[in-house]
Amino acid sequence: MKKLTYIALFGLLLGSCAQQARVSKQLKQQVNTTSIVKPVDYTYPADSSFTVLSWNVEHFLDLHDDPYIHNRREDNPPENTKKRISLLLKALKNANADVVVLQEFESAKFLKQLAQDSLPDMGYLYFGDAPSHNWYMNVVVMSRFPMGLMTSYGLATTPLPGFVNEQGRAESQNHINTRMWSVDVFPSENYSFLLTGVHLKAGRSERDIAMRKGQIALLTETFNRYLSHDPATNMLMAGDYNATPESEEIALLTKGTALKNHFVDTIDPEILSHPANAPTRRLDYILINENMNKEILDGGAKVVNFFSPETMRVISDHLPVVARFLKEDK
């Protein structure tokens, strides 16, 4: 009788485990189901790879005064603005990137208008930003591929580790986090990645470093939430980090214990990107997490020149970074 009871209990246990497995699989399928679909009239390019370009284009303004932005440069753009616009358009044609992330650019509206007027045959259909309400230097994205949810960090307040105010309270800031956002990008039916565009706090002081650390802490928490949902999430973080390869800030992303899936800097530390005409340091990166590192081509990301050093400097004080990837998980 005992033996029969044990067999019955064992059978119930197996049935329970199988049921739990089925429920777990169903829940996972539900979680992975998305209401974001491909636009009905969109056809994915047939290429097996795609290219990402990141570039800080230095105070890049349109020719119109934004009445809500009170800044002398924005109110009256420099005389060489038209020349810079022309050169940037030539560079973008030369780069022929599928996804373009620009820092210090006035707005996605401006970029969309440029693409429609001057790059109509290049296939740029999707544009995004998370602009500041009182400043003109934003981070914008232009893509041939459909995009999904965009997360803006502008409303978030981040800490300044190690800094306290006159009352002895921990310091924080929320006036530059508009220069960070994350968005899902879909280069093919079966491949996607989380693109994060950044223009981290400028400056070399300890306070500036603390601000960047606070910004990176916020991004780290966000990335970990994505990875908790799907440990295989591909991530690409592009922009001007205002930090050199050996810095504490870059180490937090490539070696830090807080991040569930580290980022990889595929560019040789000896390669420099600033200033554009005679580089002495590197501040610009396309970092990819270990998941996405399997898909990178050409030996890694590259700092590139489209014109002579003097002409590149007319466009910006930074050099651009490009990287090419396969459109399938490896």
DRENPA-543617 format. One line per 5 residues: number of its first residue (from 1); for each residue x, y, z of C-alpha. Coordinates in steps of 0.1 Angstrom, whole numbers, plus 5000, padded with zeros to 4 digits. Layout:
N
NUM = X Y Z | ...
***
This chain:
330
1 = 5000 5000 5000 | 5028 5024 5009 | 5045 5016 4976 | 5014 5024 4957 | 5010 5057 4976
6 = 5047 5067 4968 | 5041 5059 4931 | 5009 5080 4931 | 5027 5109 4949 | 5056 5107 4924
11 = 5032 5107 4895 | 5014 5138 4910 | 5048 5155 4914 | 5058 5148 4878 | 5025 5161 4866
16 = 5029 5192 4888 | 5064 5199 4874 | 5052 5194 4838 | 5023 5217 4845 | 5047 5243 4860
21 = 5070 5240 4829 | 5040 5245 4806 | 5028 5275 4826 | 5064 5290 4826 | 5067 5285 4789
26 = 5033 5302 4783 | 5042 5331 4806 | 5075 5336 4787 | 5057 5335 4754 | 5032 5361 4767
31 = 5061 5383 4780 | 5079 5381 4746 | 5048 5390 4727 | 5048 5426 4715 | 5022 5449 4701
36 = 5050 5467 4681 | 5047 5456 4645 | 5065 5463 4613 | 5049 5492 4594 | 5025 5477 4568
41 = 5043 5494 4538 | 5078 5487 4550 | 5102 5462 4535 | 5135 5453 4552 | 5167 5459 4532
46 = 5181 5426 4519 | 5216 5433 4532 | 5231 5408 4557 | 5247 5436 4577 | 5240 5471 4590
51 = 5261 5501 4599 | 5258 5526 4629 | 5274 5560 4629 | 5278 5582 4660 | 5291 5617 4659
56 = 5292 5648 4682 | 5286 5675 4656 | 5294 5705 4679 | 5266 5731 4684 | 5249 5721 4652
61 = 5220 5745 4647 | 5193 5751 4622 | 5187 5786 4608 | 5156 5794 4628 | 5154 5810 4662
66 = 5135 5788 4687 | 5115 5813 4708 | 5117 5789 4738 | 5155 5787 4738 | 5172 5818 4751
71 = 5208 5815 4739 | 5229 5839 4719 | 5243 5812 4696 | 5209 5796 4690 | 5192 5830 4685
76 = 5218 5840 4659 | 5236 5810 4643 | 5272 5815 4632 | 5279 5827 4596 | 5294 5793 4586
81 = 5262 5774 4595 | 5251 5768 4559 | 5286 5756 4550 | 5286 5732 4580 | 5252 5719 4570
86 = 5264 5712 4534 | 5295 5694 4547 | 5276 5673 4571 | 5252 5662 4544 | 5282 5652 4522
91 = 5296 5632 4551 | 5264 5614 4558 | 5262 5605 4521 | 5297 5592 4523 | 5291 5572 4555
96 = 5258 5557 4542 | 5250 5544 4577 | 5218 5527 4584 | 5215 5542 4619 | 5228 5577 4627
101 = 5232 5591 4662 | 5242 5627 4664 | 5251 5646 4696 | 5249 5684 4701 | 5223 5685 4673
106 = 5194 5709 4676 | 5164 5686 4670 | 5151 5655 4652 | 5127 5679 4633 | 5158 5696 4618
111 = 5174 5663 4609 | 5142 5649 4593 | 5139 5680 4572 | 5175 5678 4561 | 5170 5641 4551
116 = 5138 5648 4532 | 5153 5678 4514 | 5188 5666 4507 | 5190 5628 4513 | 5157 5617 4498
121 = 5171 5585 4482 | 5190 5572 4513 | 5160 5556 4529 | 5159 5574 4562 | 5123 5570 4575
126 = 5125 5571 4613 | 5137 5600 4635 | 5137 5605 4672 | 5150 5626 4701 | 5141 5635 4737
131 = 5149 5672 4736 | 5157 5696 4765 | 5130 5723 4771 | 5156 5750 4776 | 5188 5740 4757
136 = 5196 5735 4720 | 5222 5707 4722 | 5203 5674 4720 | 5210 5638 4710 | 5190 5627 4679
141 = 5187 5595 4659 | 5179 5588 4623 | 5173 5553 4610 | 5164 5532 4579 | 5150 5506 4603
146 = 5118 5507 4623 | 5122 5517 4659 | 5101 5509 4690 | 5098 5523 4725 | 5120 5552 4734
151 = 5130 5558 4770 | 5139 5593 4779 | 5160 5599 4811 | 5154 5637 4812 | 5130 5637 4841
156 = 5152 5615 4862 | 5174 5629 4890 | 5208 5613 4893 | 5233 5614 4922 | 5268 5629 4924
161 = 5286 5602 4943 | 5307 5616 4971 | 5294 5652 4969 | 5272 5669 4995 | 5258 5705 4995
166 = 5262 5731 5022 | 5235 5715 5043 | 5254 5682 5042 | 5228 5665 5019 | 5238 5643 4990
171 = 5240 5663 4958 | 5220 5654 4927 | 5212 5668 4892 | 5185 5665 4866 | 5193 5692 4841
176 = 5215 5672 4816 | 5199 5638 4816 | 5179 5648 4785 | 5211 5640 4767 | 5205 5603 4772
181 = 5178 5580 4757 | 5173 5544 4748 | 5152 5530 4719 | 5146 5496 4704 | 5158 5492 4668
186 = 5147 5465 4644 | 5172 5459 4615 | 5154 5427 4604 | 5125 5405 4612 | 5146 5384 4635
191 = 5171 5408 4649 | 5169 5438 4673 | 5190 5458 4697 | 5186 5484 4723 | 5203 5516 4711
196 = 5213 5541 4738 | 5224 5576 4726 | 5244 5596 4751 | 5262 5629 4756 | 5275 5626 4791
201 = 5285 5655 4813 | 5315 5675 4800 | 5345 5685 4821 | 5374 5670 4839 | 5368 5680 4875
206 = 5359 5655 4902 | 5324 5670 4902 | 5321 5664 4865 | 5333 5628 4869 | 5307 5623 4897
211 = 5279 5636 4874 | 5289 5611 4847 | 5290 5583 4873 | 5255 5592 4884 | 5243 5591 4848
216 = 5260 5558 4842 | 5243 5544 4874 | 5209 5553 4860 | 5217 5536 4826 | 5231 5506 4844
221 = 5198 5501 4863 | 5178 5504 4831 | 5201 5480 4812 | 5198 5454 4840 | 5160 5456 4839
226 = 5161 5448 4802 | 5185 5419 4809 | 5163 5406 4837 | 5135 5404 4812 | 5157 5389 4784
231 = 5193 5380 4793 | 5201 5378 4755 | 5192 5415 4748 | 5216 5431 4724 | 5227 5466 4735
236 = 5247 5494 4717 | 5256 5526 4735 | 5268 5554 4712 | 5279 5589 4718 | 5303 5614 4734
241 = 5311 5600 4769 | 5334 5629 4778 | 5357 5602 4793 | 5389 5586 4781 | 5393 5548 4777
246 = 5412 5544 4809 | 5387 5564 4830 | 5366 5553 4859 | 5335 5560 4839 | 5343 5537 4811
251 = 5355 5510 4836 | 5320 5511 4852 | 5306 5500 4818 | 5333 5475 4807 | 5343 5460 4841
256 = 5319 5472 4867 | 5302 5447 4890 | 5268 5463 4889 | 5261 5456 4852 | 5248 5422 4843
261 = 5263 5421 4808 | 5294 5442 4803 | 5300 5465 4774 | 5330 5461 4751 | 5351 5489 4737
266 = 5364 5474 4704 | 5385 5504 4695 | 5422 5504 4704 | 5428 5528 4733 | 5455 5545 4713
271 = 5430 5556 4687 | 5419 5593 4693 | 5389 5613 4683 | 5392 5649 4697 | 5399 5675 4686
276 = 5391 5665 4650 | 5420 5682 4632 | 5447 5670 4656 | 5433 5644 4681 | 5450 5641 4715
281 = 5423 5620 4733 | 5393 5598 4727 | 5359 5608 4741 | 5337 5591 4715 | 5325 5555 4715
286 = 5303 5529 4701 | 5302 5504 4730 | 5284 5471 4726 | 5275 5446 4752 | 5289 5411 4753
291 = 5257 5397 4737 | 5260 5420 4706 | 5298 5417 4704 | 5294 5384 4686 | 5278 5402 4656
296 = 5303 5430 4651 | 5323 5430 4618 | 5355 5445 4605 | 5374 5439 4637 | 5354 5464 4657
301 = 5343 5500 4656 | 5364 5527 4638 | 5371 5564 4643 | 5368 5578 4608 | 5376 5608 4586
306 = 5355 5618 4556 | 5376 5648 4546 | 5408 5665 4553 | 5415 5673 4590 | 5409 5710 4584
311 = 5375 5703 4568 | 5365 5678 4595 | 5372 5705 4620 | 5348 5729 4602 | 5320 5704 4608
316 = 5329 5695 4644 | 5356 5693 4670 | 5349 5655 4673 | 5356 5627 4648 | 5328 5603 4640
321 = 5327 5566 4650 | 5312 5538 4628 | 5306 5501 4634 | 5291 5474 4612 | 5271 5443 4624
326 = 5255 5412 4612 | 5217 5411 4613 | 5215 5378 4631 | 5223 5366 4666 | 5254 5345 4668
***
